[in-house]
Amino acid sequence: MRGLTDDTLAKAGMWTGIDEFNFPIMSVYGKRLGYLTYFVGDAASLVGRTKYKHTVEVRGTFLYNEHILPGLFYGKPVMVVEGVFDALSTIQAGIPTVAATTNELTKYRLLKLYRYTNKIQFWMDSDKAGQDGMDRTIKEIKKLKLPIQYRIFDEHRYKDANEFLQGNPEEFSERMKTLKKELEEWI
């Protein structure tokens, strides 16, 4: 990055150097007054599997696109997906979406969501890690005893929302129209 030393980036919780986290795809997310609040890289093309790395400060507390939450009427459903590109796919379809950027929601993320809605539509990745994370999230909801209503979108033909969009754009578009209508009626 221009003007920043490796030491400065390391102190900011970002990374430098040539390793498996030297990302070809970066997602930068900022909010309020232009502060960088989130920075994630995807190294799937380098290591043959998706590998993310975040800034240190956001792990476990931050949701990608969380700035939409205060604008929701309380009780309006929100979609929670695993990855940033999954969120971008469903946002383009007109569905209010945040991304966990991990395969589960922590207590802090659930409490943040609950401040704005008690209805969550989950669409976590269909791989083992995504499903195990979903199981841990459901256990956390029950442990917190929050009156959260949740649904789990089950589309196991594709690993995630973005893969569904890339694999079959027409079907994805039709399914998102149906899902959007279902979410609007779930009030």
C-alpha positions in Angstrom: 0.0 0.0 0.0 1.3 3.4 -0.9 2.7 5.4 2.0 2.4 2.7 4.6 5.2 0.6 5.9 4.9 -3.1 6.7 5.3 -2.2 10.4 2.4 0.2 10.2 0.2 -2.3 8.5 1.1 -5.0 11.0 0.3 -2.7 14.0 -3.1 -1.9 12.4 -4.0 -5.6 12.4 -3.4 -6.0 8.7 -0.8 -8.2 7.1 2.1 -8.0 4.7 4.5 -10.3 3.1 4.4 -13.1 0.5 2.5 -16.1 1.8 -0.9 -17.8 1.3 -2.5 -14.5 2.5 -1.2 -12.4 -0.4 -4.6 -11.9 -1.8 -5.7 -11.4 -5.4 -9.2 -10.4 -4.2 -9.7 -7.8 -1.5 -12.9 -6.5 0.1 -12.6 -3.2 1.9 -15.5 -1.9 3.9 -15.7 1.5 5.6 -18.4 3.4 7.3 -18.9 6.6 9.2 -16.5 9.4 8.4 -14.5 7.3 6.0 -12.8 5.1 8.7 -11.7 1.7 7.5 -13.6 -0.8 9.6 -13.2 -4.0 7.7 -10.7 -5.5 5.4 -10.8 -9.1 4.1 -9.0 -11.0 1.5 -9.9 -14.2 -0.4 -7.0 -16.4 -1.5 -9.0 -19.2 -3.1 -7.2 -18.9 -6.4 -3.8 -19.2 -4.7 -4.3 -22.1 -2.3 -7.2 -24.0 -4.0 -9.6 -23.3 -1.2 -11.2 -20.2 0.2 -9.0 -18.7 2.9 -9.9 -15.4 4.5 -8.0 -13.1 6.7 -9.6 -10.1 8.5 -8.4 -7.1 10.4 -7.9 -8.0 14.0 -10.4 -5.7 15.5 -13.5 -7.1 13.7 -13.3 -10.8 14.5 -16.3 -12.0 16.4 -18.1 -8.6 16.6 -18.5 -7.1 13.1 -21.0 -7.9 10.4 -20.3 -6.9 6.8 -23.0 -4.5 5.7 -24.2 -4.0 9.3 -24.9 -0.3 8.6 -28.3 -1.3 7.1 -29.6 -2.7 10.4 -30.7 0.7 12.0 -32.7 1.4 8.9 -34.9 -1.7 9.2 -38.2 -1.6 10.9 -37.9 -3.8 14.0 -39.0 -7.3 13.2 -38.3 -7.1 9.5 -36.3 -10.2 8.6 -32.6 -9.9 7.6 -30.6 -12.5 5.7 -27.3 -13.7 7.3 -24.8 -15.3 5.0 -21.2 -16.5 5.6 -19.1 -14.6 3.1 -18.9 -11.0 1.7 -19.5 -12.2 -1.9 -22.5 -14.2 -0.8 -23.9 -11.0 0.8 -23.2 -9.0 -2.4 -25.2 -11.6 -4.4 -28.3 -11.5 -2.2 -28.1 -7.7 -1.8 -28.2 -7.3 -5.6 -31.4 -9.4 -5.4 -32.9 -6.8 -3.1 -32.7 -8.8 0.1 -31.5 -7.0 3.3 -28.3 -9.0 4.0 -25.3 -9.0 6.4 -22.3 -11.3 6.2 -20.9 -13.0 9.3 -17.5 -13.5 7.5 -17.1 -16.6 9.5 -19.2 -19.8 9.7 -21.0 -18.8 12.9 -22.5 -15.9 14.8 -21.0 -15.1 18.2 -23.0 -13.9 21.2 -22.0 -10.3 20.3 -23.2 -10.6 16.7 -26.5 -12.2 17.8 -27.1 -9.4 20.3 -26.3 -6.8 17.7 -28.8 -8.3 15.3 -31.4 -8.7 18.0 -31.3 -4.9 18.6 -32.8 -4.5 15.2 -34.7 -7.6 14.4 -36.0 -10.8 15.9 -36.3 -12.6 12.5 -33.2 -14.0 10.9 -33.0 -16.0 7.6 -29.7 -17.9 7.6 -27.9 -19.0 4.5 -24.6 -20.4 5.7 -22.3 -22.4 3.4 -23.4 -25.9 2.8 -20.0 -27.4 3.5 -19.2 -29.2 6.8 -17.7 -26.0 8.3 -20.7 -23.9 7.4 -23.2 -26.5 8.8 -21.2 -27.0 12.0 -21.1 -23.2 12.4 -24.8 -23.0 11.9 -25.3 -25.7 14.6 -23.1 -23.6 17.0 -25.1 -20.5 16.2 -28.5 -22.2 16.9 -27.0 -23.4 20.3 -25.9 -19.9 21.1 -29.4 -18.5 20.3 -30.9 -21.1 22.7 -28.3 -20.4 25.3 -29.0 -16.6 25.2 -32.7 -17.3 25.5 -33.4 -14.6 23.0 -36.9 -14.7 21.3 -35.3 -14.9 17.9 -37.2 -16.5 15.1 -35.0 -18.1 12.5 -35.2 -19.9 9.3 -32.5 -21.8 7.5 -32.3 -21.6 3.7 -31.4 -25.0 2.4 -29.9 -25.0 -1.0 -27.3 -27.8 -0.9 -26.8 -28.1 -4.7 -24.4 -25.1 -4.4 -21.9 -24.3 -1.7 -23.2 -20.8 -1.1 -25.2 -17.9 -2.5 -22.4 -16.6 -4.8 -21.8 -20.1 -6.2 -25.5 -20.4 -6.9 -25.6 -17.1 -8.7 -22.5 -18.0 -10.8 -23.8 -21.6 -11.5 -27.3 -20.7 -12.5 -28.1 -17.0 -12.7 -31.7 -17.5 -14.0 -32.7 -19.9 -11.3 -30.9 -17.8 -8.7 -32.9 -14.8 -9.8 -36.2 -16.7 -9.6 -35.4 -18.2 -6.2 -34.4 -14.8 -4.8 -37.7 -13.3 -6.0 -39.6 -16.1 -4.2 -37.4 -15.7 -1.1 -37.9 -12.0 -1.0 -41.6 -12.4 -1.2 -41.5 -15.0 1.6 -39.4 -12.7 3.8 -41.8 -9.8 3.2 -44.8 -12.0 4.3 -42.9 -13.1 7.4 -43.9 -10.2 9.6 
